[in-house]
Amino acid sequence: MTCLEAADETRLPWWAPCAPDLSIDPGPHPLGAPHSFRFTAPRVEPSLHLPWLESRLERPVRVERVRSLAAVEGDCVVNCTGLGARALTGDTELRALYGQVAITEPGEISPDVALGDERNEASLMYVIPRRREIVIGGCVVPSADDRSLAPDPELTDAMLQRVRAAGLGPGRLIRARAGLRPYRNTVRLEREGRVIHNYGHGGAGYTLAWGCADEVRAMLRHVDASTRCCV
């Protein structure tokens, strides 16, 4: 999918090497910034992607409560427990960030271009087309782990108003979604004995997933095929 990221200047961002076709568009960004970075990136629809990933597992998912990583069976354990990692590891750098999105019918929004403006967290804005709907966001609010996950109608209205003020025409509101994102200043991706920690991705879980999975695989390359690993 084509992506347009808002920018105040034309200096290339730190992530430029990850986008080989990155270019600077002439004229203002659709969300109001003076410049746009144009690049191509994969689009993930969770309702399709997650079942596909699960279908590739050699064994079915087993749901259970984990109170201690040491008690988990297996020759290796990959710790992807999100906010739960704080209690399991004592990691005080891990915190919850509340996020919320509005999901609408496409309306007049192009299904071929994703828009993003992350220049200011207080007015964060993004528009991500899916096959039959549009995801509009967002917000980043440091929160307690027990914060209610009921979407805030005022936040939903504010997101839609920001997008409309930029001249875009989203369709009917279908639903709003909210959740807590497990955030660290840097993702914890390291091996500690038989445990490999992989958490703290914040709102970039899908963006970083494949790269982090490759790192985990590299840590396990020296382990023979008979090893049992629990994720």
N, C-alpha and C positions, 0 to 999 in steps of 0.2 A: 504494500500500500504506500502511496505517496504521503509524506508527512511534511508539514510546514511548522517549524518551531520559531516562536517570536524571539526577537533579539533587539537590543538597544544599539549594538555596534556590530561591525563586520568581522571582528576578530574571531577566528574559528574556535568553537568550544572544545573542551578537553576530550569529549567523546568523538571528535571528528575522525580519528583513525578507524573507528568501528563502522563508519558510514562511507564507503569508498566513493559513492556517487554524490556526496554532499556538495551543494552549491548555494550561492547567495542569490536570492530572487530580487530582481529590481522592484522598487516600489514598496509600499507598506504591507505589513502582515494583515490578514483578514481580521484579526482580533485587536488591531490597533497599534502594534509596535512599528517602529520605523523600518525594520529589516526582517527578512525571513530566511531561515536555513531550510532548504529543500533536500530531502533524502528519501530513500526507500527503506522500509522496515517491514518485518513480518507482522501480520495481525493475528491475534489470538482471541477466539471466542470460547470462554471457559466452558459453556454448556456442551461444546463439541470436543474441545481439546482434552479436558480432564477424563471423560469416558474413554477417549482414544488411548490416552496414556495408561489408564488402568487396564485396558484390554491387552496391553503388551506385557503385563506382568506374568511371570511364570507361575506365581501362586496368588490366590485371592487376598485382598486386603483383610486384615484381622483387626478389629476394633477392641482396644482394651485401655484401661487407665494405667498410666506409668507414674510411679512415685519415686523411682530410683533408676538411673541409667545402669548402675551396677547390677541391678536385678534383672535386666532385660537379657533374654537368652540369645545365643549366637556368638560367633567368633569375632564379629565386628558389629558395631551399632552406628547408624548414621542418625544424628540428632537433628531432626527438622521440626522441632516442636513449637516454633513460633514464640509467642509470649510465655508459653509454658516452660521455656528454657530458663527463665529467670529462677524459678523454684527448683529446677533440676540441677542447675549449675552454679547458682548464686551470682549470676552475672548482673551487676547493678547498672551496667551501661544500657541494658535492654529496656525500652519503654514503649508504651502504647501510643499510637497516633490515630485519632479518629478520622475516618474518611467517609464521604458520602457522595453519591452520584444520582443524577436523574436520568431515567431511560425513557426516551420518547420515540414516537413514530418519526420516520425520516423527514417528513414535511418538505421544505425547500432546501435542505442541506445535502450537499453532494455526497454520494456513498463511496467516492473514490479517494477522498483526501481527508486525512486526520490533521487536526489543528491543536497546537499546544502553546500555552503561555505560562511559563514557570518563573518569570522574572521576580514576582513578589508572591510569597506564600499566602499573604493575607488576601490576595485577589487571584489566586490560582485558577486557571481556566483551561479546559481541554474539551475537544469534541472528537469522539472516536466512532466512526461508522462501523456497524456490524452488518450482517446480511439483511436483516429486516428491521433494524432499530438503530438508534443513536445513543451513545453514552455521553452524557454531559457532566462535567465536574469542574471543580471539586473543592476540597478543603483539606487542610492539615491542622489538626487540633490536638496538642498533647493532652492525654486523658488518663484517668484511672482505669485499671483493668476491668472494673465492674461498671463502667459507664453503660447506660442504656443504649442498645443498638436500634432503637426505634428511630427511623429517619425524622429529622427535624423539618417540618413543613416550611419554616422561614428560610432555612438554608436552601431547600429545593427551589423556592421562589427566587432567591437571590441568584442562584446559578442560571436559571432560565432568563432572568432579567438581564444578566451580564451578556449572555449570548445574543439575546434580541437587540440589546443596545449596540452590539457590534455589527448589526445588519443581517444576522442569520435568522432563518425562519424554521425553528424546530416544529415538529408536529405535536400531536396530542401526547400528554404525559401518560406513560404506561404504568410506571412504578418508580419508586425511589429505593435505593439500597444503601446500607450503612454497615461499617465494620471497623475493627481495630487492627491496625497494621503493626507488626513487630519490628521496631526500628532500632538500629545502632548507628553510630557515626560511621563505622565500617562494618561490613558483614563479617560475622565470625565464621571463618571457613578454615578449619585446622584440625589436625589429628591429635588426640590425647589418649595414648594407650590404644585400646581397641575401639574407642569412640571417635567418630569424625563429626565435628560440630558444623552445622550449616544452617544458620538462622540470622535474623536481623536485617532482612531485605527491604523492610518498609513497604512502600507502594510500588517497588520495582521487581516484584516477585517473578512475573512472567518474563520481564526483560532480562533478568539475570539467571533464570532457571537453567537454561542449557549450558551456559558457561560454568556455573557452579557445579552442575552434574558432571561435566568433563573434569573439573578439578577433583571431585570426589573419586571419580573413576581412576584418575591418575594416582591417587593415594592408595588405591586398592590393587594396583597392577601387579605388585609383587606377591599378592596373596594367591594361593592355588585355587583351582576351580572347585574344590570340595568345601571351601569355606562357606559357612552360613552367615549371612549378613542380614541384620534387622534394621529397617528404616522407619 
